[in-house]
Amino acid sequence: MPATLEVKCTNGDCEMDMFELHYTYDMPDEVGVEDFACPYCRETEPLEEIQL
């Protein structure tokens, strides 16, 4: 099963609380939350990975 990355946006002005990223087996192992931006506020800094 392809990897899933659950992410939360901690920007107090953003309406997005969390989202999931699903990607294929071809995604390099070193790709992490720092490589993405919030789809709502477009910020990269306030993103944090959700650890279950």
Secondary structure, 3 states (H helix, E strand, C coil): CCCEEEEEECCCCCCCCEEEEECCCCCCCCCCHHHCCCCCCCCCCCEEECCC
